[in-house]
Amino acid sequence: YSMFRKQVEALGLLQHPDLLPWSLPAAWRPALLAEDVAVEAAQRVDLDAADLKRSVNHLWNQLCLRLGELSWMVEEEDVSDLGDDERSGIRGLGGGESAAWRRLRAYCEPAEGHLPSYKALRNGLVGTDYSTKLSMYLAHGCLTARSVLDHLRGHLRRIDAGDDASDVARTRDSVDLLVLHLLWRDFMHLYAVSMGPRLFHRYGRCAYRPPAAPVGDGDGDGDGAARRWELFRRWQRGQTGYPFVDASMRELLVTGYMSNRGRQNVASFLVNDLRVDWRWGASHFERHLVDYDVAANYGNWQYLAGVGSDPRTTSGAATRPPVGRYFNVAKQAMLYDPDATFMRTWCPELRPLCETQAQRCGDDAAAAVACYVDRRLLTALLQEAGADASGRRIDYPAEPIAALAHGLDPVADLLTAKDDLVRRTKRRGVKHGNIPLLAQAS
């Protein structure tokens, strides 16, 4: 991606839409070999109505059979109220081109102050305005990346004459970061074209191919496959036993949306901690995301699984399995949900336990947060509580479905993680007053 970005910037291709050529240069068009064209022409025959009907019916029957084979991965759900939940990060954002432009203009409005804070708050988890929420409009063609870029540059020209130089600098930093994200989106589309069917292959660009597994082991038939299927189903439902993962998965099921930080964490958890085929997760995202995009979805899943662009393989690429990008969900919860606002929102059944623990520790906010990020403490509290005040058993996994691939002691590292976050944001020139820290509102 870095090579692609530098080449695009050097060529000066990020220009006003009106200055673009009506057609792409020939070198940029997908290559179509002369022999492919000849074969296609040779195979072209005239079909009468009956032949055409039989062909269409055959294709439809084959499609239905294939969908039937995939039906085991999904369940029927009511999506009529998608996005209407008061906890939804996209609540109130309508569909269509007019709504897309309203969102873009409102986000850039100086009085609102959202755009200058984008760089600092883009990893947020709760609310509508921590990020642009333009992905769904881009995915459905309500906006184009170039029109967004043009609007952002026009906005910069309008604020250049302002008196607040620091605000202009923050806005420029945020716009630069947004442009990088738009370029990443374009890169994923070019990557998808270059990959072709391999975009949907388990090992993507990697040369690695696993040895034949014995029956009942790995992803084959038997107990191994059944175990992975059970892990996957609990991941889908937000019942993994890790509140940070469960909160993101529940948000997706209820609203059709998930933050970028959440997507990275739940994907890493599925691939690296549960050792489940990344394509299962990509299929689940495909079914539920309102901003689903084929190239971005499968390209980013491959990237995280270590089999996509810049695959993370070792020197023995043909014999060693790829290494995915790992996110420790406990540490990520401390860094990006340090006051547990997000986890409280989507795992309400745990609130009484955490409030009780905080009271035991003298109303210590850190003790309440530790209940959400320290799985050992949460297990002990669940075993002790047994049931809530009304006598009903607390509906949350008494044990996590798997141990994290890389261990972490959240209680011991809680304040250290917070201090690390402050230091990192200071190095980037971000005032940490903009970052939700422990005991502050996110």
Phi, psi and omega in degrees: 000318181300318177298315178300313183298315182295323179293318179296316181295321180293328181281349180067036184277350180274076184241177181298139182304327182290343182269358182285149175293154180293335178224154180287151174303149184301326182293340182271346185284147178303133182290132176236109185295146182299323181292329177295318179296318181296317179297317180298318180294321181293330183272351182286121181229160178277132179245136173277177185299320182294316179298317181297318180296317179297320180295316180295317179298321179296315179298319180296318180296319178296321178296317180297321178297318181294319178296325177296323178294329182271352187296339180293343183271353186227164174227152178291133179222154178274116181245020183294331182255024183303126176086355182271349180299138182297342178274353187293137176283350179243017181296134178087354179268109182283178179259163177102171185293319181298316178295325180296315179292324176299317180296314182298314181293320180294321181294327181272352183299123182303324182297331181280327177073020183283315185298313179300334183268359186302315183298322183281328190251003189296340178267018179293170184229337186239133176106179184261329195255012175286342175217173188289331185060030179271352186300322182290327178288323176293320182295326183261007176078013177286334174226155172250156180299323181290325178291324176296315179299317180297319180294319179296319179291322175297322178296320178297320179297325182288329183268353181299330182277000182289169183270339185270093183294325181295323179293322177297318180296317179296321179295318179297317178299318180293319179296317178302319180292321177298320179297320177300320180291324176293322177294321177299321179297315177296320179299320179296324178292318177294322178298319180297319178297318182291329183280324184061223181298338181294346177299337183251007179274145185301320184256009169048241183273355185283149177277348185295136171225128186289149174292159179298126182272144176294157181301136179088005181238152175061227183265009180282197179284163174102203187296325181298313180293320179297321179295316179295323179296319178295318177299316181297318181296320179289326173298315179302319187274355184073043180230046182274339185094000174246107188304326182294320177289314183298322180298316180293318181292324177291321177300318179298314182296323185276322189247341185081010183224153175209140180296160177298319178297319178296318181298317179298319184288315182291327178292315178299319181298317181294315186282314189266324182269320180268344179060043179256145179308125183300334183292334175295316179294320179298321178295321178295317176298318180302323184283331191249333186289132176285341178253028182300133177221128187305306185296313182294319182294302184287326178295318180288324176296317177298318180301315182290325180284354178082018181238010184251220178299133185056056183299139184269070178255160179267185183298330178267060189300329183280341184245342181251137181292153179294155180252121180281164176281122190260132172239119176281112190293333177290314179292322179297323177297320179292323183285318191248352172223056190293339175256009175063024178299315182294314181291324175298321184297317188255353174235062186296337182294343181268352184302313181301321179297314184289325177294320177298317179296320179296320179296321178299329183262023178074042181056039178280119181297323180297326179293322178294319179294323182300332179298328183277331187254341178260104185294329179293318178295318180297319178300315180297320180292321178295318179294323180289319184288310180073309181211161179276188186297331181274002179092357179274142179291137181293122185275076176209144184305125179292334178227147176292153184285343179198154174280149178291143182298327177238116186292160179201141175256094187301322182296313182292327186261003187299305182290327177298317179296320179296316179296322177299319180296318179298316181296318180296318180291326177294320179298329180274002179079022180258131176289123186287359170293340178275351183261129179291109179258178181305132178070010173251158177287138180274000000 
